Amino acid sequence: MTSNQPPSTRFETLFSPLQVGSMTVPNRICETTNGIGASASGGFLDERFIEHHVAKARGGAGWIGSETWILNSPLPPQAPDEFNTGVAALRYGLYQMPEFIETVGRFCDEVHKANSVAVFQLTHLNFAMAASPVPVADPYDWIPHELDDQMIEFIINTYADAAQQAKSAGADGVEIHCAHETLPHSFLSPAMNKRSDRWGGDARARIAFVAEVLERVRNRVGDSLAVGIRVNGEESRQGGYDNMEMREMTYHLGETGLLDFLNVDVGHCWGDHSYVPPSYHGHAQYRDVGKAARTDLDKSIAVLFTGRINDPVLAEELLQDGYCDLVGMTRAGIADPDFPNKAKQGRMIEIRRCIGCNRCIGDAVHSKTPDMVRRPMCSVNPVVGNELKWKAEYTPAENPQHVVVVGGGAAGLEAARIASLRGHRVTLLEQNKQLGGQLYIASRAPGRDAFEDQIYYQENQLQRQGVDVQLGARADFEAVKALRPDALIVASGSIPRVPAEVEGIDLPHVVQGWDVLQSAVTTGERVAVISQEDYFETPNVAEFLAQQGKQVEVFHKWTQVGADIDRYSISTVLGRLEQYAVKMHPNLRLRAIKPERLEFVSAHTGRHYSFDGFDSVVLVYGSTPDSSLYDEFKKDGSIEKLYLVGSAWVPRRIAEATQHGAHVAMEI
């Protein structure tokens, strides 16, 4: 399906070039710098790094920011390098190494071949030293060392050194990171900068550090590179600056004549609003900070605005309405690196949209996975983190076969899509009247409707590819065997876990969280949500009920609800529960359900507790695999190519299910 409007006129501004300092950006779509961790070689811009980021240039993005450079810090003699955040792909001191710069050169060459520009971000981020001895970020219980003039001089020179290295490697621009708890941010912030010397004072005085960095960089590279800064449009912390104060600072920085561009967003790393806003936030919610910057600054300074923009139509509106000159669409490009070309060609229905789950950035900085096996991740795009595997192994099927997929959840949908793309004839059986599985259930939760975008994408893809999708289908042993599949992929998902160890679990006022989200059951006015999981399901169920006016109390197995939620989403999630006055009871495990009360045991001491007055009990205990169909066929042995994927194997998350389904489809 294509638009009735000619592609060349539908996005007139989005796909027009823009001169930014010395570089000509071919269009307004930007991959802003992000810490997804694409390198597999300790931060060098290796083949995996290049394949991940340059895919977005080949897909049509005009500006490639890739990943930040962590610059050298003036540590005292013999002090261990213990403060490197580890979140960036370019680790401590690499920019000084000739072999690193060689890899940067190869990367820039590939970006230029794809007709895009390469912009590198320069960052000081360690929380151990700052403008003043004021904590930089709440989760880090450190009081930083106050920088003296000698240390400040060292740091300023590192920006100039790194900019010169970027120039020598073929970069088109550099961005000084002055937001999100970086060291320059600590100078700009009235909450963190308490200095009485030349580096502190009112809003105009606090720009001195950033202005000196810009001047030192300009003295080193002249006008041969575009030079800009990334700033937070307003601080979301007690005593921080508001947008009016940031406007004053950026105005005076613009007056220096040293800036070619300003990259502005809103938020920080550990709170609400996050600068990587999850799906709970509106698209381009803080766009007004972009318009304010565009109003204040000379037209020669380009304004780049970022903040949950995953739709080319919205991007075009922001540009035409004067909110910005460039649009940051980083997660949109992770979900679908080809989305710019698809939009330009009028293939909007084929765009796989970011669902705002934050798995990509959350895993990069919050993952429990060991560094040696960590790789980029996207919930909806199985190629992310596997670019080299797909480049080497994705081929049309040598012997097209009939592939039957049982289950239309995340794993089954992706298995069916990839198998069909490779040339197989695919039949997909789904027992419900709609596709999506747990994706559909999750999309019923407040603020998670974006999850439906992935279902729509898959529905459209399967229809375009001619997959035989049968909804409300019986998929027992005999029905599947009658289809005579050459290969069978069982993606039957999982079912809510029922804790057999809990007395009274079968009482009529006890229901499952999945049923609550699907409005398959009703609850009373006072509801106890019993949580045995640490991700989004518990807060989603609790908020769903609280929005209906229910009095909700959550009893959680351990120290905190949502302990596995990424740092960019957790404050939004818990803040929404706070708005609805949802009560939390940590460290309690359900022992028995009585008609008149609930009995718990302490997770730490074994002490017993009881609570009464609840009308309904909602269980959120995770789920157990449903592999019964697979087990039957495995025992029967009649189908040689038999696969078990997704939650039917082990219930995990969307990304694991999507990747599992895709990888199995690559094998057939």
Secondary structure as the mmCIF struct_conf table of DSSP 4:
data_model
#
loop_
_struct_conf.conf_type_id
_struct_conf.id
_struct_conf.beg_label_comp_id
_struct_conf.beg_label_asym_id
_struct_conf.beg_label_seq_id
_struct_conf.end_label_comp_id
_struct_conf.end_label_asym_id
_struct_conf.end_label_seq_id
BEND BEND1 ASN A 4 GLN A 5
HELX_RH_AL_P HELX_RH_AL_P1 PRO A 7 ARG A 10
TURN_TY1_P TURN_TY1_P1 PHE A 11 PHE A 15
BEND BEND2 SER A 16 SER A 16
STRN STRN1 LEU A 18 VAL A 20
TURN_TY1_P TURN_TY1_P2 GLY A 21 SER A 22
STRN STRN2 MET A 23 VAL A 25
BEND BEND3 PRO A 26 ARG A 28
STRN STRN3 ILE A 29 GLU A 31
BEND BEND4 ALA A 40 SER A 41
TURN_TY1_P TURN_TY1_P3 GLY A 42 GLY A 43
BEND BEND5 PHE A 44 PHE A 44
HELX_RH_AL_P HELX_RH_AL_P2 GLU A 47 ARG A 58
TURN_TY1_P TURN_TY1_P4 GLY A 59 GLY A 60
BEND BEND6 GLY A 62 GLY A 62
STRN STRN4 TRP A 63 ILE A 64
HELX_LH_PP_P HELX_LH_PP_P1 THR A 68 THR A 68
STRN STRN5 TRP A 69 ILE A 70
HELX_LH_PP_P HELX_LH_PP_P2 LEU A 71 ASN A 72
HELX_LH_PP_P HELX_LH_PP_P3 LEU A 75 PRO A 76
TURN_TY1_P TURN_TY1_P5 PRO A 77 GLN A 78
BEND BEND7 ASP A 81 ASP A 81
BEND BEND8 GLY A 86 GLY A 86
BEND BEND9 ALA A 88 ALA A 89
STRN STRN6 LEU A 90 LEU A 90
TURN_TY1_P TURN_TY1_P6 TYR A 92 GLY A 93
HELX_RH_3T_P HELX_RH_3T_P1 LEU A 94 GLN A 96
HELX_RH_AL_P HELX_RH_AL_P3 PRO A 98 LYS A 113
TURN_TY1_P TURN_TY1_P7 ALA A 114 ASN A 115
STRN STRN7 VAL A 117 THR A 123
BEND BEND10 PHE A 127 ALA A 128
STRN STRN8 MET A 129 ALA A 130
BEND BEND11 ALA A 131 VAL A 134
BEND BEND12 VAL A 136 ALA A 137
TURN_TY1_P TURN_TY1_P8 ASP A 138 PRO A 139
BEND BEND13 TYR A 140 TYR A 140
HELX_LH_PP_P HELX_LH_PP_P4 PRO A 144 PRO A 144
STRN STRN9 HIS A 145 GLU A 146
HELX_LH_PP_P HELX_LH_PP_P5 LEU A 147 LEU A 147
HELX_RH_AL_P HELX_RH_AL_P4 ASP A 149 ALA A 169
TURN_TY1_P TURN_TY1_P9 GLY A 170 GLY A 170
BEND BEND14 ASP A 172 ASP A 172
STRN STRN10 GLY A 173 HIS A 177
BEND BEND15 ALA A 179 ALA A 179
TURN_TY1_P TURN_TY1_P10 HIS A 180 GLU A 181
HELX_RH_AL_P HELX_RH_AL_P5 LEU A 183 LEU A 188
TURN_TY1_P TURN_TY1_P11 PRO A 190 MET A 192
BEND BEND16 ASP A 197 ASP A 197
TURN_TY1_P TURN_TY1_P12 ARG A 198 TRP A 199
BEND BEND17 GLY A 201 ASP A 202
TURN_TY1_P TURN_TY1_P13 ALA A 203 ARG A 204
HELX_RH_3T_P HELX_RH_3T_P2 ALA A 205 ILE A 207
HELX_RH_AL_P HELX_RH_AL_P6 ALA A 208 VAL A 221
TURN_TY1_P TURN_TY1_P14 GLY A 222 ASP A 223
BEND BEND18 SER A 224 LEU A 225
STRN STRN11 ALA A 226 ASN A 232
BEND BEND19 GLY A 233 GLU A 234
BEND BEND20 ARG A 237 ARG A 237
TURN_TY1_P TURN_TY1_P15 GLN A 238 GLY A 239
HELX_RH_AL_P HELX_RH_AL_P7 ASN A 243 GLU A 255
TURN_TY1_P TURN_TY1_P16 THR A 256 GLY A 257
BEND BEND21 ASP A 260 ASP A 260
STRN STRN12 PHE A 261 ASP A 265
STRN STRN13 HIS A 268 HIS A 268
BEND BEND22 CYS A 269 HIS A 273
STRN STRN14 SER A 274 SER A 274
BEND BEND23 TYR A 275 VAL A 276
TURN_TY1_P TURN_TY1_P17 SER A 279 TYR A 280
BEND BEND24 HIS A 281 HIS A 281
HELX_LH_PP_P HELX_LH_PP_P6 GLY A 282 GLY A 282
TURN_TY1_P TURN_TY1_P18 HIS A 283 TYR A 286
HELX_RH_AL_P HELX_RH_AL_P8 ARG A 287 ASP A 296
BEND BEND25 LEU A 297 LEU A 297
TURN_TY1_P TURN_TY1_P19 LYS A 299 SER A 300
BEND BEND26 ILE A 301 ILE A 301
STRN STRN15 ALA A 302 THR A 306
BEND BEND27 GLY A 307 ARG A 308
HELX_RH_AL_P HELX_RH_AL_P9 PRO A 312 GLN A 320
TURN_TY1_P TURN_TY1_P20 ASP A 321 GLY A 322
BEND BEND28 TYR A 323 TYR A 323
BEND BEND29 ASP A 325 ASP A 325
STRN STRN16 LEU A 326 GLY A 328
HELX_RH_AL_P HELX_RH_AL_P10 THR A 330 ALA A 335
TURN_TY1_P TURN_TY1_P21 PRO A 337 ASP A 338
HELX_RH_AL_P HELX_RH_AL_P11 PHE A 339 LYS A 344
TURN_TY1_P TURN_TY1_P22 GLN A 345 GLY A 346
HELX_RH_3T_P HELX_RH_3T_P3 MET A 348 GLU A 350
HELX_RH_AL_P HELX_RH_AL_P12 ARG A 359 HIS A 366
BEND BEND30 THR A 369 THR A 369
HELX_RH_3T_P HELX_RH_3T_P4 ASP A 371 VAL A 373
BEND BEND31 SER A 379 VAL A 380
TURN_TY1_P TURN_TY1_P23 PRO A 382 GLY A 385
HELX_RH_AL_P HELX_RH_AL_P13 GLU A 387 GLU A 393
BEND BEND32 GLU A 398 ASN A 399
STRN STRN17 HIS A 402 VAL A 406
BEND BEND33 GLY A 409 GLY A 409
HELX_RH_AL_P HELX_RH_AL_P14 ALA A 410 LEU A 421
TURN_TY1_P TURN_TY1_P24 ARG A 422 GLY A 423
STRN STRN18 ARG A 425 GLU A 430
BEND BEND34 GLN A 431 LEU A 435
TURN_TY1_P TURN_TY1_P25 GLY A 437 GLY A 437
HELX_RH_AL_P HELX_RH_AL_P15 GLN A 438 SER A 443
TURN_TY1_P TURN_TY1_P26 ARG A 444 ARG A 444
BEND BEND35 ALA A 445 ALA A 445
TURN_TY1_P TURN_TY1_P27 PRO A 446 GLY A 447
TURN_TY1_P TURN_TY1_P28 ASP A 449 ALA A 450
HELX_RH_AL_P HELX_RH_AL_P16 PHE A 451 GLN A 465
TURN_TY1_P TURN_TY1_P29 GLY A 466 GLY A 466
STRN STRN19 ASP A 468 LEU A 471
TURN_TY1_P TURN_TY1_P30 GLY A 472 GLY A 472
BEND BEND36 ASP A 476 ASP A 476
HELX_RH_AL_P HELX_RH_AL_P17 PHE A 477 LYS A 481
TURN_TY1_P TURN_TY1_P31 ALA A 482 LEU A 483
BEND BEND37 ASP A 486 ASP A 486
STRN STRN20 ALA A 487 VAL A 490
STRN STRN21 SER A 494 PRO A 496
TURN_TY1_P TURN_TY1_P32 ALA A 500 GLU A 501
BEND BEND38 VAL A 502 VAL A 502
STRN STRN22 GLU A 503 GLU A 503
TURN_TY1_P TURN_TY1_P33 GLY A 504 ASP A 506
BEND BEND39 LEU A 507 LEU A 507
TURN_TY1_P TURN_TY1_P34 PRO A 508 HIS A 509
STRN STRN23 VAL A 510 GLN A 512
HELX_RH_AL_P HELX_RH_AL_P18 GLY A 513 LEU A 517
TURN_TY1_P TURN_TY1_P35 GLN A 518 SER A 519
BEND BEND40 VAL A 521 VAL A 521
BEND BEND41 GLU A 525 GLU A 525
STRN STRN24 ARG A 526 SER A 531
BEND BEND42 TYR A 535 PHE A 536
HELX_RH_AL_P HELX_RH_AL_P19 GLU A 537 GLN A 547
TURN_TY1_P TURN_TY1_P36 GLN A 548 GLY A 549
STRN STRN25 GLN A 551 HIS A 556
BEND BEND43 LYS A 557 THR A 559
TURN_TY1_P TURN_TY1_P37 VAL A 561 ASP A 564
BEND BEND44 ILE A 565 ILE A 565
TURN_TY1_P TURN_TY1_P38 ARG A 567 SER A 569
HELX_RH_AL_P HELX_RH_AL_P20 ILE A 570 GLN A 579
TURN_TY1_P TURN_TY1_P39 TYR A 580 ALA A 581
STRN STRN26 LYS A 583 HIS A 585
BEND BEND45 ASN A 587 ASN A 587
STRN STRN27 LEU A 588 ILE A 593
BEND BEND46 PRO A 595 GLU A 596
STRN STRN28 ARG A 597 SER A 602
TURN_TY1_P TURN_TY1_P40 ALA A 603 THR A 605
STRN STRN29 HIS A 608 ASP A 612
BEND BEND47 ASP A 615 ASP A 615
STRN STRN30 SER A 616 VAL A 620
STRN STRN31 SER A 623 PRO A 625
HELX_RH_AL_P HELX_RH_AL_P21 SER A 628 ASP A 636
BEND BEND48 GLU A 640 GLU A 640
STRN STRN32 LYS A 641 LEU A 644
HELX_RH_3T_P HELX_RH_3T_P5 GLY A 646 ALA A 648
TURN_TY1_P TURN_TY1_P41 TRP A 649 TRP A 649
HELX_RH_AL_P HELX_RH_AL_P22 ILE A 654 GLU A 667
#
